[in-house]
Amino acid sequence: MAANRKVINKEDLKGLPPSPETKSGVPKYELESLARTFLPDIIAFYESEEGQRRFSEWKQEQERTKRQGKNK
Protein backbone atom coordinates (compact mmCIF):
# COMPACT_ATOMS: atom_id res chain seq x y z
CA MET A 1 0.00 0.00 0.00
CA ALA A 2 1.14 3.52 -0.66
CA ALA A 3 2.45 5.31 2.41
CA ASN A 4 1.17 8.73 1.33
CA ARG A 5 -2.53 7.85 1.58
CA LYS A 6 -4.59 9.82 4.09
CA VAL A 7 -7.21 7.91 6.01
CA ILE A 8 -10.15 10.01 7.12
CA ASN A 9 -11.09 9.72 10.76
CA LYS A 10 -13.89 11.20 12.86
CA GLU A 11 -11.78 14.22 13.85
CA ASP A 12 -11.47 15.22 10.17
CA LEU A 13 -15.26 15.30 9.88
CA LYS A 14 -16.12 17.47 12.88
CA GLY A 15 -18.52 20.24 11.93
CA LEU A 16 -19.87 18.38 8.89
CA PRO A 17 -23.46 17.21 8.87
CA PRO A 18 -23.86 13.62 10.10
CA SER A 19 -23.57 10.92 7.49
CA PRO A 20 -26.61 8.70 7.13
CA GLU A 21 -26.30 5.14 8.31
CA THR A 22 -26.21 2.43 5.68
CA LYS A 23 -28.19 -0.81 5.74
CA SER A 24 -25.26 -2.43 7.54
CA GLY A 25 -25.36 0.22 10.26
CA VAL A 26 -21.85 1.41 9.34
CA PRO A 27 -21.74 5.17 8.72
CA LYS A 28 -21.25 6.08 5.07
CA TYR A 29 -18.07 8.08 5.78
CA GLU A 30 -16.44 4.97 7.30
CA LEU A 31 -17.31 2.87 4.26
CA GLU A 32 -15.98 5.58 1.95
CA SER A 33 -12.77 5.76 3.96
CA LEU A 34 -12.31 2.00 3.63
CA ALA A 35 -13.02 2.19 -0.09
CA ARG A 36 -10.41 4.93 -0.55
CA THR A 37 -7.93 2.78 1.37
CA PHE A 38 -8.49 -0.43 -0.62
CA LEU A 39 -9.28 0.86 -4.11
CA PRO A 40 -5.69 1.65 -5.21
CA ASP A 41 -4.59 -1.89 -4.30
CA ILE A 42 -7.59 -3.44 -6.05
CA ILE A 43 -6.85 -1.43 -9.19
CA ALA A 44 -3.16 -2.40 -9.06
CA PHE A 45 -4.09 -6.09 -8.75
CA TYR A 46 -6.41 -6.03 -11.75
CA GLU A 47 -3.80 -4.18 -13.81
CA SER A 48 -1.19 -6.87 -13.00
CA GLU A 49 -0.63 -9.97 -15.16
CA GLU A 50 -1.98 -12.24 -12.42
CA GLY A 51 -5.06 -10.06 -11.95
CA GLN A 52 -5.72 -10.00 -15.70
CA ARG A 53 -5.37 -13.79 -15.86
CA ARG A 54 -7.64 -14.42 -12.89
CA PHE A 55 -10.27 -11.98 -14.17
CA SER A 56 -10.22 -13.71 -17.56
CA GLU A 57 -10.67 -17.09 -15.87
CA TRP A 58 -13.56 -15.70 -13.82
CA LYS A 59 -15.27 -14.33 -16.95
CA GLN A 60 -14.92 -17.70 -18.70
CA GLU A 61 -16.42 -19.46 -15.68
CA GLN A 62 -19.32 -16.99 -15.67
CA GLU A 63 -19.99 -17.72 -19.35
CA ARG A 64 -19.89 -21.50 -18.72
CA THR A 65 -22.32 -21.13 -15.83
CA LYS A 66 -24.60 -18.94 -17.93
CA ARG A 67 -24.61 -21.46 -20.82
CA GLN A 68 -25.29 -24.35 -18.44
CA GLY A 69 -28.24 -22.47 -16.97
CA LYS A 70 -29.75 -21.94 -20.43
CA ASN A 71 -29.35 -25.62 -21.33
CA LYS A 72 -31.42 -26.84 -18.38
C-alpha positions in Angstrom: 0.0 0.0 0.0 1.1 3.5 -0.7 2.5 5.3 2.4 1.2 8.7 1.3 -2.5 7.9 1.6 -4.6 9.8 4.1 -7.2 7.9 6.0 -10.2 10.0 7.1 -11.1 9.7 10.8 -13.9 11.2 12.9 -11.8 14.2 13.8 -11.5 15.2 10.2 -15.3 15.3 9.9 -16.1 17.5 12.9 -18.5 20.2 11.9 -19.9 18.4 8.9 -23.5 17.2 8.9 -23.9 13.6 10.1 -23.6 10.9 7.5 -26.6 8.7 7.1 -26.3 5.1 8.3 -26.2 2.4 5.7 -28.2 -0.8 5.7 -25.3 -2.4 7.5 -25.4 0.2 10.3 -21.9 1.4 9.3 -21.7 5.2 8.7 -21.3 6.1 5.1 -18.1 8.1 5.8 -16.4 5.0 7.3 -17.3 2.9 4.3 -16.0 5.6 2.0 -12.8 5.8 4.0 -12.3 2.0 3.6 -13.0 2.2 -0.1 -10.4 4.9 -0.6 -7.9 2.8 1.4 -8.5 -0.4 -0.6 -9.3 0.9 -4.1 -5.7 1.7 -5.2 -4.6 -1.9 -4.3 -7.6 -3.4 -6.1 -6.8 -1.4 -9.2 -3.2 -2.4 -9.1 -4.1 -6.1 -8.7 -6.4 -6.0 -11.8 -3.8 -4.2 -13.8 -1.2 -6.9 -13.0 -0.6 -10.0 -15.2 -2.0 -12.2 -12.4 -5.1 -10.1 -12.0 -5.7 -10.0 -15.7 -5.4 -13.8 -15.9 -7.6 -14.4 -12.9 -10.3 -12.0 -14.2 -10.2 -13.7 -17.6 -10.7 -17.1 -15.9 -13.6 -15.7 -13.8 -15.3 -14.3 -17.0 -14.9 -17.7 -18.7 -16.4 -19.5 -15.7 -19.3 -17.0 -15.7 -20.0 -17.7 -19.3 -19.9 -21.5 -18.7 -22.3 -21.1 -15.8 -24.6 -18.9 -17.9 -24.6 -21.5 -20.8 -25.3 -24.4 -18.4 -28.2 -22.5 -17.0 -29.8 -21.9 -20.4 -29.3 -25.6 -21.3 -31.4 -26.8 -18.4 
